[in-house]
Amino acid sequence: MDNYVDFLNIEQIYYWIYLLISNIFYYLNPVRWTRIYYDNWPLIMLYSLIFSAILLAGIIYIYNKMKVVKERYSEVFNTVMIPSSDSEMGVLKNERWEKIIRHVNSESPLEWRSAILDADVILEEMLTKIGYAGETLGEKLRQVERSDFLTIDSAWEAHKIRNKVAHEDLDSIFLNQRLVKKTISLYQKVFEEFQYI
């Protein structure tokens, strides 16, 4: 016959629970922690100094990295923003834009067509000055990052209309003053974003 215990020792279970609770209170006792703290004060100071030195080195490292990021950021966005600081260039750009507006307000489909084609030329010049390379305006627009160019959709829409206008006959019903005004307003949004007019 096998030897086995056929009863539950409740007293033993209570004793284990008592040991568990007393150990928890022993280790969580604030007096004990205070004593450990004072007994190990030199070690705690040493570890604190090492930890502070590591944090300081980390702060210096991150600061230097942030300086590099800031330089890159200003490099990219100073390239994108084309300030018309040269007053002569500003006058020239505004004269070209005023000429386009005069063409839009005329009654001649030939001048409307000219307004759109001239605005597209200005857009291509602007992208070249910003630093985008390519054979055509379409190639330059494909290189644009949306985060750098908020009005990219307007630029694409205006350029597509320009392509249609460039390949349509002047007698076509397609070209009307309402469409021309809409297209020029798209170009205007782009130029105003980059302070180009």
N, CA, C and O atoms as a DFTB+ gen file, in Angstrom:
788 C
 N C O
     1  1       0.856      -1.186       0.000
     2  2       0.000       0.000       0.000
     3  2       0.895       1.239       0.000
     4  3       1.864       1.333       0.752
     5  1       0.530       2.199      -0.883
     6  2       1.331       3.420      -1.003
     7  2       1.166       4.296       0.218
     8  3       0.090       4.387       0.809
     9  1       2.312       4.965       0.594
    10  2       2.239       5.932       1.695
    11  2       1.890       7.297       1.117
    12  3       2.587       7.803       0.239
    13  1       0.848       7.867       1.595
    14  2       0.483       9.211       1.147
    15  2      -0.236       9.921       2.271
    16  3      -0.806       9.326       3.185
    17  1      -0.166      11.290       2.134
    18  2      -0.816      12.108       3.165
    19  2      -2.244      12.325       2.738
    20  3      -2.495      12.802       1.632
    21  1      -3.162      11.993       3.574
    22  2      -4.559      12.134       3.194
    23  2      -5.252      13.274       3.937
    24  3      -6.471      13.263       4.106
    25  1      -4.462      14.264       4.382
    26  2      -5.089      15.408       5.039
    27  2      -4.368      16.693       4.588
    28  3      -3.232      16.643       4.115
    29  1      -5.036      17.827       4.739
    30  2      -4.506      19.135       4.371
    31  2      -4.025      19.836       5.626
    32  3      -4.783      19.997       6.583
    33  1      -2.757      20.256       5.625
    34  2      -2.181      20.906       6.797
    35  2      -2.423      22.414       6.697
    36  3      -1.614      23.141       6.121
    37  1      -3.524      22.870       7.253
    38  2      -3.924      24.284       7.226
    39  2      -2.916      25.122       7.995
    40  3      -2.627      26.254       7.608
    41  1      -2.396      24.595       9.043
    42  2      -1.436      25.334       9.874
    43  2      -0.185      25.685       9.074
    44  3       0.348      26.788       9.185
    45  1       0.276      24.726       8.264
    46  2       1.470      24.971       7.425
    47  2       1.200      26.075       6.391
    48  3       2.062      26.923       6.158
    49  1       0.032      26.070       5.782
    50  2      -0.337      27.085       4.780
    51  2      -0.379      28.461       5.434
    52  3       0.133      29.432       4.876
    53  1      -0.988      28.549       6.618
    54  2      -1.023      29.827       7.335
    55  2       0.384      30.310       7.681
    56  3       0.680      31.504       7.641
    57  1       1.233      29.353       8.020
    58  2       2.618      29.718       8.355
    59  2       3.330      30.305       7.136
    60  3       4.064      31.283       7.277
    61  1       3.135      29.736       5.945
    62  2       3.749      30.251       4.706
    63  2       3.216      31.649       4.387
    64  3       3.960      32.536       3.968
    65  1       1.920      31.819       4.594
    66  2       1.331      33.146       4.344
    67  2       1.932      34.163       5.306
    68  3       2.258      35.286       4.920
    69  1       2.073      33.752       6.569
    70  2       2.682      34.642       7.569
    71  2       4.108      35.021       7.170
    72  3       4.489      36.188       7.260
    73  1       4.912      34.019       6.722
    74  2       6.299      34.294       6.284
    75  2       6.319      35.255       5.096
    76  3       7.130      36.179       5.051
    77  1       5.442      35.034       4.157
    78  2       5.377      35.894       2.965
    79  2       5.077      37.340       3.355
    80  3       5.762      38.259       2.906
    81  1       4.057      37.544       4.188
    82  2       3.664      38.897       4.585
    83  2       4.760      39.555       5.427
    84  3       5.071      40.732       5.243
    85  1       5.340      38.785       6.351
    86  2       6.388      39.383       7.190
    87  2       7.612      39.763       6.354
    88  3       8.247      40.783       6.622
    89  1       7.948      38.957       5.346
    90  2       9.081      39.304       4.457
    91  2       8.780      40.554       3.640
    92  3       9.641      41.411       3.443
    93  1       7.539      40.638       3.169
    94  2       7.154      41.834       2.397
    95  2       7.312      43.073       3.268
    96  3       7.895      44.068       2.838
    97  1       6.792      43.013       4.498
    98  2       6.907      44.165       5.391
    99  2       8.361      44.429       5.778
   100  3       8.752      45.578       5.981
   101  1       9.146      43.389       5.877
   102  2      10.559      43.553       6.228
   103  2      11.297      44.335       5.124
   104  3      12.065      45.256       5.400
   105  1      11.037      43.934       3.861
   106  2      11.747      44.592       2.763
   107  2      11.181      45.971       2.435
   108  3      11.879      46.818       1.877
   109  1       9.922      46.191       2.782
   110  2       9.331      47.512       2.499
   111  2       9.431      48.474       3.679
   112  3       8.945      49.602       3.602
   113  1      10.033      48.054       4.726
   114  2      10.162      48.886       5.921
   115  2      11.025      50.127       5.615
   116  3      12.189      49.978       5.245
   117  1      10.476      51.349       5.763
   118  2      11.248      52.559       5.446
   119  2      12.482      52.731       6.320
   120  3      13.481      53.295       5.874
   121  1      12.426      52.259       7.545
   122  2      13.591      52.377       8.434
   123  2      14.753      51.564       7.870
   124  3      15.899      52.013       7.846
   125  1      14.425      50.360       7.420
   126  2      15.468      49.499       6.832
   127  2      16.078      50.162       5.600
   128  3      17.297      50.143       5.428
   129  1      15.231      50.756       4.729
   130  2      15.729      51.419       3.515
   131  2      16.591      52.626       3.874
   132  3      17.593      52.896       3.211
   133  1      16.207      53.344       4.912
   134  2      17.005      54.498       5.335
   135  2      18.381      54.050       5.815
   136  3      19.391      54.690       5.521
   137  1      18.410      52.952       6.552
   138  2      19.689      52.434       7.042
   139  2      20.581      51.990       5.875
   140  3      21.776      52.282       5.845
   141  1      19.971      51.277       4.912
   142  2      20.733      50.848       3.718
   143  2      21.266      52.069       2.980
   144  3      22.406      52.084       2.518
   145  1      20.425      53.090       2.878
   146  2      20.800      54.326       2.174
   147  2      22.029      54.954       2.838
   148  3      22.994      55.305       2.158
   149  1      21.992      55.093       4.169
   150  2      23.128      55.722       4.865
   151  2      24.366      54.827       4.884
   152  3      25.487      55.328       4.795
   153  1      24.182      53.517       4.999
   154  2      25.321      52.595       4.992
   155  2      26.057      52.603       3.646
   156  3      27.270      52.404       3.591
   157  1      25.304      52.836       2.562
   158  2      25.890      52.774       1.215
   159  2      26.008      54.155       0.566
   160  3      26.085      54.259      -0.658
   161  1      26.022      55.195       1.364
   162  2      26.069      56.571       0.838
   163  2      27.227      56.801      -0.134
   164  3      26.990      57.372      -1.199
   165  1      28.476      56.389       0.167
   166  2      29.568      56.631      -0.786
   167  2      29.340      55.955      -2.139
   168  3      29.630      56.534      -3.186
   169  1      28.813      54.713      -2.110
   170  2      28.534      54.011      -3.371
   171  2      27.422      54.696      -4.159
   172  3      27.507      54.848      -5.378
   173  1      26.378      55.106      -3.441
   174  2      25.266      55.791      -4.108
   175  2      25.763      57.071      -4.770
   176  3      25.365      57.386      -5.891
   177  1      26.635      57.812      -4.077
   178  2      27.202      59.045      -4.643
   179  2      28.020      58.744      -5.889
   180  3      27.927      59.465      -6.882
   181  1      28.814      57.690      -5.844
   182  2      29.651      57.313      -6.991
   183  2      28.769      56.967      -8.188
   184  3      28.993      57.464      -9.292
   185  1      27.759      56.108      -7.966
   186  2      26.859      55.731      -9.066
   187  2      26.077      56.931      -9.600
   188  3      25.819      57.036     -10.799
   189  1      25.706      57.830      -8.692
   190  2      24.980      59.038      -9.121
   191  2      25.852      59.909     -10.015
   192  3      25.394      60.441     -11.026
   193  1      27.131      60.049      -9.621
   194  2      28.057      60.848     -10.440
   195  2      28.253      60.220     -11.815
   196  3      28.253      60.920     -12.827
   197  1      28.420      58.896     -11.851
   198  2      28.598      58.201     -13.133
   199  2      27.351      58.369     -14.006
   200  3      27.445      58.666     -15.197
   201  1      26.183      58.171     -13.388
   202  2      24.923      58.300     -14.121
   203  2      24.730      59.732     -14.642
   204  3      24.280      59.937     -15.769
   205  1      25.080      60.722     -13.801
   206  2      24.971      62.136     -14.217
   207  2      25.918      62.441     -15.364
   208  3      25.562      63.168     -16.292
   209  1      27.139      61.880     -15.302
   210  2      28.113      62.095     -16.383
   211  2      27.598      61.502     -17.692
   212  3      27.744      62.104     -18.755
   213  1      26.989      60.305     -17.604
   214  2      26.428      59.667     -18.811
   215  2      25.294      60.519     -19.380
   216  3      25.214      60.727     -20.591
   217  1      24.414      61.014     -18.496
   218  2      23.308      61.874     -18.956
   219  2      23.827      63.153     -19.597
   220  3      23.315      63.590     -20.628
   221  1      24.853      63.756     -18.979
   222  2      25.431      64.980     -19.528
   223  2      26.041      64.724     -20.909
   224  3      25.871      65.522     -21.831
   225  1      26.754      63.600     -21.037
   226  2      27.332      63.238     -22.336
   227  2      26.216      63.037     -23.365
   228  3      26.352      63.443     -24.519
   229  1      25.107      62.405     -22.943
   230  2      23.973      62.204     -23.843
   231  2      23.352      63.520     -24.284
   232  3      22.993      63.684     -25.450
   233  1      23.226      64.464     -23.342
   234  2      22.658      65.778     -23.671
   235  2      23.548      66.507     -24.675
   236  3      23.057      67.098     -25.637
   237  1      24.880      66.459     -24.440
   238  2      25.820      67.118     -25.367
   239  2      25.748      66.475     -26.746
   240  3      25.759      67.171     -27.761
   241  1      25.675      65.142     -26.783
   242  2      25.591      64.411     -28.053
   243  2      24.325      64.806     -28.817
   244  3      24.378      65.106     -30.009
   245  1      23.179      64.804     -28.112
   246  2      21.902      65.155     -28.756
   247  2      21.914      66.611     -29.216
   248  3      21.397      66.929     -30.287
   249  1      22.506      67.502     -28.405
   250  2      22.591      68.919     -28.785
   251  2      23.381      69.079     -30.082
   252  3      22.972      69.824     -30.972
   253  1      24.521      68.373     -30.189
   254  2      25.328      68.451     -31.415
   255  2      24.575      67.897     -32.617
   256  3      24.654      68.451     -33.713
   257  1      23.842      66.796     -32.411
   258  2      23.042      66.227     -33.504
   259  2      21.938      67.194     -33.931
   260  3      21.649      67.331     -35.120
   261  1      21.325      67.863     -32.954
   262  2      20.266      68.826     -33.264
   263  2      20.809      70.016     -34.045
   264  3      20.122      70.571     -34.901
   265  1      22.059      70.408     -33.741
   266  2      22.685      71.503     -34.502
   267  2      22.837      71.104     -35.966
   268  3      22.583      71.902     -36.868
   269  1      23.255      69.854     -36.192
   270  2      23.420      69.363     -37.572
   271  2      22.066      69.336     -38.275
   272  3      21.950      69.743     -39.431
   273  1      21.040      68.853     -37.567
   274  2      19.691      68.804     -38.152
   275  2      19.198      70.220     -38.464
   276  3      18.596      70.458     -39.512
   277  1      19.455      71.151     -37.553
   278  2      19.028      72.540     -37.760
   279  2      19.718      73.149     -38.985
   280  3      19.094      73.863     -39.769
   281  1      21.026      72.853     -39.138
   282  2      21.754      73.362     -40.303
   283  2      21.180      72.789     -41.594
   284  3      20.991      73.509     -42.575
   285  1      20.899      71.456     -41.583
   286  2      20.315      70.809     -42.764
   287  2      18.931      71.396     -43.066
   288  3      18.576      71.642     -44.219
   289  1      18.165      71.610     -41.995
   290  2      16.818      72.154     -42.146
   291  2      16.873      73.535     -42.798
   292  3      16.153      73.810     -43.757
   293  1      17.745      74.404     -42.259
   294  2      17.833      75.758     -42.820
   295  2      18.403      75.723     -44.232
   296  3      18.025      76.533     -45.078
   297  1      19.321      74.776     -44.490
   298  2      19.903      74.635     -45.828
   299  2      18.820      74.289     -46.839
   300  3      18.754      74.868     -47.923
   301  1      17.961      73.323     -46.461
   302  2      16.899      72.893     -47.373
   303  2      15.874      73.995     -47.562
   304  3      15.509      74.314     -48.694
   305  1      15.399      74.587     -46.457
   306  2      14.320      75.546     -46.572
   307  2      14.774      76.930     -47.012
   308  3      13.971      77.696     -47.544
   309  1      16.036      77.266     -46.803
   310  2      16.539      78.523     -47.368
   311  2      16.695      78.402     -48.863
   312  3      16.632      79.392     -49.591
   313  1      16.903      77.158     -49.324
   314  2      16.981      76.928     -50.765
   315  2      15.595      77.027     -51.377
   316  3      15.410      77.593     -52.454
   317  1      14.614      76.458     -50.661
   318  2      13.257      76.446     -51.198
   319  2      12.656      77.852     -51.221
   320  3      12.028      78.248     -52.203
   321  1      12.848      78.594     -50.145
   322  2      12.306      79.943     -50.090
   323  2      13.218      80.879     -50.876
   324  3      14.412      80.986     -50.598
   325  1      12.641      81.541     -51.846
   326  2      13.434      82.433     -52.684
   327  2      13.034      83.861     -52.359
   328  3      12.099      84.390     -52.961
   329  1      13.721      84.491     -51.423
   330  2      13.344      85.853     -51.088
   331  2      13.729      86.804     -52.212
   332  3      14.834      86.726     -52.749
   333  1      12.826      87.690     -52.561
   334  2      13.148      88.648     -53.616
   335  2      13.816      89.859     -52.967
   336  3      13.278      90.967     -52.979
   337  1      15.019      89.616     -52.393
   338  2      15.733      90.686     -51.713
   339  2      16.257      91.708     -52.718
   340  3      16.330      92.903     -52.435
   341  1      16.619      91.209     -53.895
   342  2      17.092      92.115     -54.930
   343  2      15.868      92.848     -55.496
   344  3      15.030      92.241     -56.163
   345  1      15.774      94.125     -55.231
   346  2      14.577      94.888     -55.603
   347  2      14.376      94.903     -57.122
   348  3      13.241      94.917     -57.597
   349  1      15.485      94.900     -57.890
   350  2      15.379      94.921     -59.342
   351  2      14.712      93.650     -59.846
   352  3      13.851      93.697     -60.724
   353  1      15.128      92.479     -59.268
   354  2      14.526      91.203     -59.639
   355  2      13.054      91.188     -59.266
   356  3      12.220      90.680     -60.015
   357  1      12.736      91.751     -58.095
   358  2      11.345      91.798     -57.642
   359  2      10.486      92.610     -58.603
   360  3       9.370      92.208     -58.933
   361  1      10.995      93.735     -59.046
   362  2      10.267      94.587     -59.994
   363  2      10.054      93.843     -61.305
   364  3       8.973      93.882     -61.892
   365  1      11.135      93.148     -61.762
   366  2      11.062      92.416     -63.022
   367  2      10.007      91.314     -62.942
   368  3       9.209      91.135     -63.862
   369  1      10.017      90.571     -61.817
   370  2       9.044      89.483     -61.645
   371  2       7.620      90.040     -61.619
   372  3       6.717      89.477     -62.238
   373  1       7.426      91.142     -60.903
   374  2       6.096      91.728     -60.809
   375  2       5.630      92.277     -62.150
   376  3       4.443      92.210     -62.469
   377  1       6.552      92.819     -62.937
   378  2       6.185      93.312     -64.272
   379  2       5.713      92.159     -65.152
   380  3       4.722      92.288     -65.871
   381  1       6.417      91.038     -65.094
   382  2       6.030      89.863     -65.880
   383  2       4.657      89.362     -65.437
   384  3       3.828      88.977     -66.261
   385  1       4.429      89.373     -64.112
   386  2       3.148      88.901     -63.599
   387  2       2.018      89.847     -64.001
   388  3       0.926      89.399     -64.349
   389  1       2.282      91.170     -63.954
   390  2       1.269      92.155     -64.365
   391  2       0.927      92.000     -65.850
   392  3      -0.220      92.177     -66.261
   393  1       1.942      91.669     -66.636
   394  2       1.712      91.442     -68.075
   395  2       0.790      90.236     -68.270
   396  3      -0.101      90.249     -69.119
   397  1       1.024      89.193     -67.465
   398  2       0.166      87.997     -67.541
   399  2      -1.267      88.358     -67.154
   400  3      -2.211      87.923     -67.814
   401  1      -1.439      89.145     -66.096
   402  2      -2.784      89.566     -65.656
   403  2      -3.475      90.388     -66.749
   404  3      -4.677      90.250     -66.975
   405  1      -2.699      91.247     -67.424
   406  2      -3.279      92.046     -68.536
   407  2      -3.765      91.115     -69.645
   408  3      -4.836      91.330     -70.214
   409  1      -2.982      90.084     -69.950
   410  2      -3.386      89.114     -70.982
   411  2      -4.682      88.397     -70.577
   412  3      -5.566      88.180     -71.406
   413  1      -4.781      88.034     -69.300
   414  2      -5.973      87.323     -68.811
   415  2      -7.207      88.204     -68.958
   416  3      -8.274      87.714     -69.327
   417  1      -7.076      89.491     -68.676
   418  2      -8.217      90.412     -68.692
   419  2      -8.581      90.907     -70.087
   420  3      -9.561      91.633     -70.255
   421  1      -7.794      90.518     -71.084
   422  2      -8.116      90.945     -72.449
   423  2      -9.228      90.050     -73.013
   424  3      -9.660      89.096     -72.366
   425  1      -9.670      90.369     -74.203
   426  2     -10.729      89.582     -74.846
   427  2     -10.152      88.645     -75.899
   428  3     -10.904      87.960     -76.593
   429  1      -8.836      88.607     -76.027
   430  2      -8.204      87.838     -77.102
   431  2      -7.777      86.441     -76.626
   432  3      -7.009      86.325     -75.672
   433  1      -8.266      85.387     -77.280
   434  2      -7.824      84.025     -76.943
   435  2      -6.311      83.852     -77.117
   436  3      -5.685      83.057     -76.415
   437  1      -5.739      84.598     -78.050
   438  2      -4.284      84.530     -78.258
   439  2      -3.553      85.022     -77.005
   440  3      -2.553      84.431     -76.597
   441  1      -4.049      86.101     -76.396
   442  2      -3.437      86.627     -75.173
   443  2      -3.697      85.713     -73.976
   444  3      -2.845      85.582     -73.097
   445  1      -4.871      85.083     -73.941
   446  2      -5.149      84.119     -72.865
   447  2      -4.138      82.977     -72.913
   448  3      -3.569      82.573     -71.899
   449  1      -3.939      82.472     -74.132
   450  2      -2.972      81.372     -74.327
   451  2      -1.582      81.815     -73.892
   452  3      -0.856      81.078     -73.225
   453  1      -1.229      83.031     -74.284
   454  2       0.084      83.587     -73.932
   455  2       0.234      83.705     -72.408
   456  3       1.313      83.447     -71.874
   457  1      -0.840      84.093     -71.705
   458  2      -0.796      84.245     -70.249
   459  2      -0.452      82.910     -69.588
   460  3       0.391      82.847     -68.693
   461  1      -1.117      81.846     -70.040
   462  2      -0.873      80.527     -69.450
   463  2       0.546      80.049     -69.763
   464  3       1.240      79.543     -68.882
   465  1       0.970      80.208     -71.004
   466  2       2.319      79.763     -71.384
   467  2       3.400      80.539     -70.627
   468  3       4.397      79.959     -70.196
   469  1       3.198      81.863     -70.466
   470  2       4.171      82.685     -69.729
   471  2       4.229      82.295     -68.246
   472  3       5.309      82.236     -67.658
   473  1       3.063      82.029     -67.646
   474  2       3.028      81.627     -66.232
   475  2       3.765      80.297     -66.043
   476  3       4.444      80.091     -65.037
   477  1       3.621      79.397     -67.023
   478  2       4.297      78.098     -66.943
   479  2       5.819      78.273     -67.048
   480  3       6.579      77.566     -66.386
   481  1       6.249      79.217     -67.881
   482  2       7.688      79.509     -68.001
   483  2       8.229      80.030     -66.665
   484  3       9.311      79.633     -66.233
   485  1       7.474      80.919     -66.015
   486  2       7.889      81.456     -64.712
   487  2       7.970      80.326     -63.683
   488  3       8.893      80.289     -62.869
   489  1       6.998      79.401     -63.721
   490  2       7.012      78.265     -62.790
   491  2       8.267      77.414     -62.989
   492  3       8.899      76.984     -62.024
   493  1       8.614      77.179     -64.249
   494  2       9.823      76.378     -64.521
   495  2      11.080      77.102     -64.041
   496  3      11.978      76.477     -63.478
   497  1      11.146      78.408     -64.259
   498  2      12.297      79.200     -63.780
   499  2      12.403      79.122     -62.251
   500  3      13.493      78.976     -61.697
   501  1      11.251      79.221     -61.586
   502  2      11.244      79.173     -60.126
   503  2      11.777      77.832     -59.626
   504  3      12.602      77.791     -58.713
   505  1      11.308      76.740     -60.220
   506  2      11.758      75.407     -59.804
   507  2      13.258      75.216     -60.058
   508  3      13.950      74.570     -59.271
   509  1      13.749      75.780     -61.159
   510  2      15.183      75.686     -61.459
   511  2      15.984      76.432     -60.401
   512  3      17.016      75.944     -59.942
   513  1      15.507      77.624     -60.008
   514  2      16.219      78.404     -58.982
   515  2      16.180      77.720     -57.622
   516  3      17.129      77.820     -56.843
   517  1      15.086      77.029     -57.341
   518  2      14.984      76.296     -56.078
   519  2      16.006      75.169     -56.039
   520  3      16.523      74.828     -54.975
   521  1      16.297      74.590     -57.208
   522  2      17.311      73.535     -57.244
   523  2      16.840      72.232     -57.855
   524  3      17.548      71.227     -57.779
   525  1      15.649      72.223     -58.466
   526  2      15.172      71.001     -59.115
   527  2      15.712      70.953     -60.546
   528  3      15.659      71.940     -61.280
   529  1      16.233      69.780     -60.925
   530  2      16.822      69.631     -62.260
   531  2      15.928      68.751     -63.113
   532  3      15.167      67.931     -62.600
   533  1      16.029      68.932     -64.414
   534  2      15.255      68.110     -65.346
   535  2      15.144      68.797     -66.684
   536  3      15.311      70.010     -66.807
   537  1      14.854      67.984     -67.686
   538  2      14.722      68.519     -69.048
   539  2      13.453      69.353     -69.188
   540  3      13.443      70.389     -69.852
   541  1      12.388      68.884     -68.553
   542  2      11.096      69.555     -68.692
   543  2      10.556      69.941     -67.318
   544  3      11.073      69.514     -66.285
   545  1       9.511      70.754     -67.330
   546  2       8.865      71.147     -66.075
   547  2       8.246      69.930     -65.388
   548  3       8.268      69.818     -64.162
   549  1       7.695      69.024     -66.194
   550  2       7.110      67.802     -65.634
   551  2       8.130      66.998     -64.837
   552  3       7.816      66.504     -63.754
   553  1       9.345      66.859     -65.360
   554  2      10.410      66.119     -64.664
   555  2      10.770      66.807     -63.349
   556  3      11.008      66.145     -62.339
   557  1      10.807      68.129     -63.369
   558  2      11.132      68.879     -62.142
   559  2      10.029      68.715     -61.102
   560  3      10.314      68.554     -59.915
   561  1       8.778      68.756     -61.537
   562  2       7.660      68.604     -60.603
   563  2       7.631      67.208     -59.978
   564  3       7.210      67.052     -58.831
   565  1       8.078      66.188     -60.726
   566  2       8.099      64.818     -60.187
   567  2       9.088      64.668     -59.032
   568  3       8.925      63.788     -58.187
   569  1      10.109      65.517     -58.990
   570  2      11.124      65.429     -57.930
   571  2      10.678      66.091     -56.626
   572  3      11.307      65.907     -55.584
   573  1       9.599      66.853     -56.688
   574  2       9.171      67.659     -55.534
   575  2       8.599      66.775     -54.430
   576  3       7.778      65.895     -54.688
   577  1       9.046      67.022     -53.187
   578  2       8.469      66.368     -52.009
   579  2       7.254      67.178     -51.566
   580  3       7.315      68.404     -51.480
   581  1       6.161      66.491     -51.289
   582  2       4.925      67.193     -50.892
   583  2       5.121      68.047     -49.645
   584  3       4.512      69.108     -49.510
   585  1       5.979      67.577     -48.728
   586  2       6.190      68.328     -47.478
   587  2       6.916      69.653     -47.732
   588  3       6.798      70.582     -46.933
   589  1       7.664      69.750     -48.834
   590  2       8.414      70.976     -49.156
   591  2       7.610      71.921     -50.049
   592  3       8.003      73.072     -50.243
   593  1       6.496      71.448     -50.591
   594  2       5.809      72.192     -51.639
   595  2       4.305      71.994     -51.432
   596  3       3.713      71.072     -51.993
   597  1       3.690      72.865     -50.624
   598  2       2.293      72.683     -50.234
   599  2       1.329      72.812     -51.408
   600  3       0.254      72.212     -51.399
   601  1       1.710      73.597     -52.426
   602  2       0.809      73.839     -53.561
   603  2       1.185      72.987     -54.771
   604  3       0.905      73.374     -55.906
   605  1       1.811      71.840     -54.546
   606  2       2.237      70.985     -55.662
   607  2       1.061      70.541     -56.524
   608  3       1.193      70.443     -57.744
   609  1      -0.094      70.269     -55.902
   610  2      -1.269      69.847     -56.683
   611  2      -1.730      70.969     -57.617
   612  3      -2.115      70.717     -58.759
   613  1      -1.688      72.205     -57.123
   614  2      -2.057      73.356     -57.967
   615  2      -1.092      73.494     -59.129
   616  3      -1.502      73.782     -60.253
   617  1       0.203      73.287     -58.857
   618  2       1.222      73.382     -59.919
   619  2       0.975      72.331     -60.996
   620  3       1.050      72.625     -62.188
   621  1       0.677      71.093     -60.566
   622  2       0.413      70.020     -61.539
   623  2      -0.836      70.324     -62.364
   624  3      -0.839      70.172     -63.586
   625  1      -1.892      70.753     -61.681
   626  2      -3.145      71.031     -62.388
   627  2      -2.952      72.134     -63.429
   628  3      -3.411      72.015     -64.565
   629  1      -2.265      73.212     -63.027
   630  2      -2.011      74.328     -63.953
   631  2      -1.146      73.869     -65.125
   632  3      -1.400      74.244     -66.270
   633  1      -0.132      73.064     -64.843
   634  2       0.778      72.592     -65.905
   635  2       0.042      71.685     -66.893
   636  3       0.308      71.732     -68.094
   637  1      -0.882      70.859     -66.392
   638  2      -1.653      69.982     -67.298
   639  2      -2.543      70.810     -68.228
   640  3      -2.680      70.505     -69.413
   641  1      -3.148      71.867     -67.664
   642  2      -3.977      72.752     -68.503
   643  2      -3.096      73.439     -69.537
   644  3      -3.490      73.577     -70.695
   645  1      -1.898      73.872     -69.125
   646  2      -0.946      74.510     -70.053
   647  2      -0.621      73.568     -71.216
   648  3      -0.584      73.993     -72.371
   649  1      -0.385      72.284     -70.908
   650  2      -0.061      71.311     -71.963
   651  2      -1.221      71.165     -72.941
   652  3      -1.019      71.051     -74.150
   653  1      -2.435      71.171     -72.402
   654  2      -3.613      71.063     -73.265
   655  2      -3.748      72.307     -74.146
   656  3      -4.035      72.215     -75.339
   657  1      -3.531      73.485     -73.520
   658  2      -3.624      74.755     -74.255
   659  2      -2.555      74.820     -75.346
   660  3      -2.821      75.288     -76.453
   661  1      -1.354      74.352     -75.034
   662  2      -0.242      74.423     -75.989
   663  2      -0.501      73.555     -77.215
   664  3       0.013      73.846     -78.295
   665  1      -1.297      72.484     -77.061
   666  2      -1.511      71.563     -78.184
   667  2      -2.882      71.698     -78.836
   668  3      -3.195      70.963     -79.772
   669  1      -3.698      72.624     -78.356
   670  2      -5.027      72.853     -78.945
   671  2      -4.951      73.995     -79.960
   672  3      -4.084      74.865     -79.873
   673  1      -5.873      73.973     -80.921
   674  2      -5.989      75.097     -81.856
   675  2      -6.634      76.278     -81.135
   676  3      -7.397      76.103     -80.186
   677  1      -6.314      77.477     -81.602
   678  2      -6.900      78.674     -80.989
   679  2      -8.404      78.741     -81.209
   680  3      -9.123      79.371     -80.433
   681  1      -8.878      78.091     -82.265
   682  2     -10.308      78.120     -82.564
   683  2     -11.086      77.148     -81.671
   684  3     -12.316      77.114     -81.710
   685  1     -10.374      76.368     -80.878
   686  2     -11.022      75.359     -80.049
   687  2     -11.943      76.004     -79.017
   688  3     -11.645      77.074     -78.487
   689  1     -13.074      75.336     -78.736
   690  2     -14.033      75.821     -77.743
   691  2     -13.451      75.649     -76.334
   692  3     -13.902      76.288     -75.383
   693  1     -12.441      74.773     -76.215
   694  2     -11.842      74.431     -74.922
   695  2     -11.389      75.669     -74.135
   696  3     -11.599      75.748     -72.925
   697  1     -10.763      76.644     -74.833
   698  2     -10.162      77.795     -74.145
   699  2     -11.185      78.915     -73.966
   700  3     -11.747      79.417     -74.940
   701  1     -11.419      79.296     -72.718
   702  2     -12.292      80.441     -72.439
   703  2     -11.703      81.221     -71.264
   704  3     -10.809      80.742     -70.567
   705  1     -12.223      82.436     -71.061
   706  2     -11.630      83.322     -70.060
   707  2     -11.785      82.764     -68.634
   708  3     -10.912      82.971     -67.791
   709  1     -12.874      82.069     -68.370
   710  2     -13.083      81.499     -67.040
   711  2     -11.998      80.465     -66.727
   712  3     -11.449      80.455     -65.625
   713  1     -11.692      79.599     -67.691
   714  2     -10.649      78.587     -67.504
   715  2      -9.279      79.249     -67.329
   716  3      -8.467      78.823     -66.507
   717  1      -9.041      80.300     -68.121
   718  2      -7.755      81.007     -68.038
   719  2      -7.586      81.625     -66.650
   720  3      -6.520      81.514     -66.045
   721  1      -8.630      82.271     -66.151
   722  2      -8.550      82.891     -64.817
   723  2      -8.312      81.838     -63.737
   724  3      -7.528      82.054     -62.813
   725  1      -8.987      80.709     -63.857
   726  2      -8.809      79.619     -62.891
   727  2      -7.354      79.119     -62.930
   728  3      -6.733      78.907     -61.888
   729  1      -6.826      78.937     -64.145
   730  2      -5.455      78.417     -64.304
   731  2      -4.437      79.398     -63.736
   732  3      -3.510      78.995     -63.034
   733  1      -4.605      80.671     -64.035
   734  2      -3.664      81.679     -63.540
   735  2      -3.744      81.785     -62.018
   736  3      -2.737      82.049     -61.361
   737  1      -4.942      81.579     -61.452
   738  2      -5.051      81.611     -59.982
   739  2      -4.298      80.429     -59.360
   740  3      -3.772      80.547     -58.253
   741  1      -4.243      79.285     -60.067
   742  2      -3.460      78.138     -59.589
   743  2      -1.968      78.482     -59.575
   744  3      -1.266      78.209     -58.602
   745  1      -1.498      79.081     -60.666
   746  2      -0.089      79.516     -60.716
   747  2       0.192      80.528     -59.605
   748  3       1.242      80.490     -58.963
   749  1      -0.766      81.432     -59.391
   750  2      -0.583      82.477     -58.369
   751  2      -0.392      81.871     -56.983
   752  3       0.457      82.329     -56.217
   753  1      -1.184      80.830     -56.652
   754  2      -1.035      80.161     -55.356
   755  2       0.386      79.646     -55.167
   756  3       0.989      79.813     -54.107
   757  1       0.910      79.013     -56.223
   758  2       2.267      78.456     -56.151
   759  2       3.285      79.565     -55.956
   760  3       4.150      79.463     -55.086
   761  1       3.196      80.625     -56.755
   762  2       4.173      81.715     -56.677
   763  2       4.121      82.429     -55.326
   764  3       5.152      82.847     -54.799
   765  1       2.909      82.565     -54.769
   766  2       2.782      83.220     -53.471
   767  2       3.360      82.367     -52.352
   768  3       3.917      82.902     -51.393
   769  1       3.235      81.038     -52.463
   770  2       3.839      80.174     -51.444
   771  2       5.337      80.407     -51.342
   772  3       5.900      80.427     -50.248
   773  1       5.984      80.583     -52.503
   774  2       7.442      80.767     -52.500
   775  2       7.861      82.234     -52.617
   776  3       9.018      82.542     -52.903
   777  1       6.887      83.141     -52.389
   778  2       7.153      84.586     -52.437
   779  2       7.846      84.971     -53.739
   780  3       8.799      85.750     -53.748
   781  1       7.347      84.408     -54.835
   782  2       7.999      84.630     -56.138
   783  2       7.363      85.773     -56.911
   784  3       7.918      86.241     -57.906
   785  1       6.207      86.220     -56.457
   786  2       5.602      87.397     -57.120
   787  2       5.203      88.392     -56.032
   788  3       4.673      89.461     -56.337
